[in-house]
Amino acid sequence: MTNENIKLDKMMYQNNKISYNLAFLGLGFNVVFIFLALNTINTRSYGLMTGFKVIMNIIIMLSVFLSMEKVKVYEKKFSIYLIILGIITIGRIFWLPRLFLKGTHITDKLINSNYQMRAIIQIIFLALTSACFIASGIIGYFRSTALEKHRKEGMKK
């Protein structure tokens, strides 16, 4: 047995902690982002769009949580879901923080302060979120593919 085979044999009994921890870190960045975004919104403009943003974030966070639990046990399909959620998060960069960069949907308190800085911080947190989700998905995909290949080779013997 080579070192690579031993490593793959160990993977059958160990969780994919790297992918799991990266996705968990991405969830943390997403939570910080949503708190910043909701604290920046003008209280007079609460409505359907604010509700949509909250619902969208809840769905994304629940999807990520489900995917990271499955990636932890080397489910390849959920690695792809994490990559897709990372791409969706990249798309979110061009939606919500841009409203703040334009100066719409901001609170009266932020009009006198530097609301553009807050939007830039939100963009940074969304970029970190998407990077964590995509990295988690890619690592999970390659690890689950290697483990799947190793299992097939083991069955042939």
N, C-alpha and C positions, 0 to 999 in steps of 0.2 A: 504494500500500500504506500502510495506517495503522500507527501504532506497535503497536497490538494485534496486527495480522497478523504483523508482524515478530517480536514477542515469541513468538507461537504457533509461527512457523516455527523459531525458535531452540529451542523446547522439543522439537522432533522430534529434535534432535541433542544435547541436553543431558540429563543425568540429573536426576531429581527429588530434589535433595540435601536440601531442607528436610524432606520427609517421611521420607527415609532417616535423616537425623541425629536427628530426633525419636524415631523408633522405636528407634534405637541407644541414645539417652539413656534411653529407657524400659527397655530391656534392662539397662542399667547399674543403674538404680534397683531393678529386680527382683532382680538378683544380690545387691545389698546387703541387700535384704529377706530373701532366703532364707538368707543367712549369719546374719543376726540371729535369724531364726526358729529355725534349727537349733541355734544356740548357746544358745537359751533353753529348749529342750526338756529335760525331766528325762531323764537317761541311763537311769534304770530303766524309763522308759516307751517306749523305742525298740521299735518293733514294726511292725505292719501299717500303722498310721496314719502313722507317720513315713515309711515307704517310699512310701506313697501320696502324701504331700506332695512328696517328692523327685521321684517319677515325674511328677506333675502339673506341677511347675515345669520339668522337662526338656521335656515336651511343649509347654508354653506357650512356652518360650524357642526351641525349634526352629521352632514355628509362626510366631512373630514374626520370626525370622531369615529364613525362607522368604518371608513376606509383605513384609518390608521390601526384600528384593532385587527382588521383582516390582513393588512400588510405585515403586521407583527408576526403572523403565522404563515407568511410566504404565499399569500394569495395574489397571483399575478394580475388578475382582473382589477383588483382594487388599487394596484399600483398605477394602472392606467387612469383610473378615476381620480387619483390624487394629482396626476399630471394635468388632467382636464380642469380640475378645480384650481390649480395654479395658473392655468391659462385664463380662466374666468376672472381670477383675481387681478391678473395683468390688465384685463379689460376694464375692471373697476377703477383702475388708476386714471383712466381717461374720462371717467364719469363724475364721481362725487367731488374729489378735490378740485377739479377744474371749475366747479361752480363757485368754490371759495376763492380761487385765484381771480375769477371775474368780479368777485365782490357781491354776488347774489347769495341769498339764503344765509346771511350772517347775522349774528346778534348785534343789538345796539352797542353792547359793551365792546365788541370787537371792531366796530367802525373806527374808533379812535386808536385802536392798537394795530399791530401788524398782523392782520388776518392772513396775509399771504404766507407768512412764516408757518402758521398753523397748517395751511394747506400743503406746504412742502413737507412738513413732518408727517402728515397723513400719507402722502405719496411714498415717503421713505418706509413707513410701516407696511403699506400695501406691497411695496417691492420686496421687503424682507419676508412677508407672508408668502408671496408667490414663489420666491426663491426656495424657501423651506419646503413648500408643498411639492414643487417640481423636483427638487433634489431627493426628497423622500420617495417620491414615485419612481424616479429613475433608479435609485439604489435598490429599492424593493423589487423592481422589475428584473434587474440583472441578477439579483440574488435568488429570486424565485425561479428564474429560467435556469440558472446553474444547478439549483437543487432538483428541479424537475428532470433535467438531463441526467443528473447523477442517479436519480431513482430509476429512470428507464434503463440505464446501463446496468444497474444492480439487478434488475429483474431479468435481464438477458443472461446473466451468468448462472 
